[in-house]
Amino acid sequence: MYTSISGAKKRAASLHRALQDSAFVVPHGHCLEAMARAGGYASWHELNQVAAPDATGDPATARRRLLNFLPKPCHAATRAWLNREPAAPDTAVPDIPPRWYSDVAPYWMASMGLHRRHTALVRRGSGPGQRLREDLVIGLLVNQHGGPSPTPWLDPRSLALVYRGDLRTLYRATIDHPNFETEFANLVNAGVLDWRPDGRDGPSLWVCAPQGLQAAVEEDAVGMALHWIEGAPESGEGEVRLTQALAVLGVDHPAAVSSALLRRNAGAYTGPGGEMLSVLTDLAVAGSLRSFALAYDLFVRMRPEARDYVRARLPAKIVSGYLPGLGYSAEVLHRWLTDHPDWAEALKVAAETPETLIREVSAMEASLSNARPAAA
């Protein structure tokens, strides 16, 4: 990943640019910390104390460290950066970064629905001033007021949507309302809005994340994925939208998984799930356990006729692809598998949902680590 502090700084700067292409509010210093963690150092400060840092070890391990440090919304853009995928084309709208629609728009859309339905001061029936409060939150999100900065950025740690500009710019149609200051203060005091007039990059207004936002974004992505698999499997737009949904879910190499789900090259493989098995092998070897579990789950939900065929081969993907990538030797794995004869059946049962499969594989990892150390 890098062989010098200068190299680590360049990689951090490159990552920072990639995250800005998604409209993420991520300080450059956070990218420096992320690069240090990816290289196995406790912090950027510790990395700077090393005369000749060397982070050229196992790429899969560095990848896992990097993603574990970065907030979940950043993962799709970071994976694309790590995979050296082509840069997203510029949007047709000025001031909207190239990856905004794929990486930030899902949070923006889910925030609107959740605030409208569940935020006490915003939803209908919340008492006098409700319409104005709704306008100050939902009206801002839908850009009802216009202005030069209609598109929010996302703070990936808090999931807040960030609008840059002064209040007159952001609320040009409402700021002169006689109750503006009162209701704006009510929303700030309730933690719905966070006004930062003296920010380093100028004044900004943060629309705080409603409860359950990350879960809602992922649920919407699953729904979109299933919709495009079922509704438009032959369309080019369907493949693009499915790829975007998989990226939101945190699936690595979403284009390849999308192709397998849509069975674009099914004729080149034997068996009812040959293309998906090939993708699962790649994800396992890359150490992408979550992507592995999500891809398998979506495939068997849409191709139930292939469920038994693919599930029967799933345990082998874990022990021959995923676990060796974590550093466990064939000898260590063989002894552990011998001591746990029910391991394969346990994995098949756990594959009922992505969460249970991830938990079962994680339990295997913990058992392996506790019983016998991983190979050096």
Secondary structure, DSSP 4 states (H G I P E B T S, - for coil): --SSHHHHHHHHHHHHHHHHTTTB---HHHHHHHHHHHTT-S-HHHHHT-SS----S-HHHHHHHHHHHS-GGGHHHHHHHHTTPPPPPPPSSTT--TTHHHHTHHHHHHHHHHHHHH-TTTSTTS-TTHHHHHIIIIIHHTTTT--S--S-EE-TTT--EEEES-HHHHTTTTTTSTTHHHHHHHHHHTTSEEEETT-TTS-EEEEPPPTTHHHHHHHHHHHHHHHHHHH-TT-HHHHHHHHHHHHHHT-SSHHHHHHHHTTTTGGGSSSTTHHHHHHHHHHHHTT-HHHHHHHHHHHHHH-GGGHHHHHHHHHHHIIIIIHHHTT--HHHHHHHHHH-TTHHHHHHHHTTSHHHHHHHHHHHHHHHHHHSPPP-
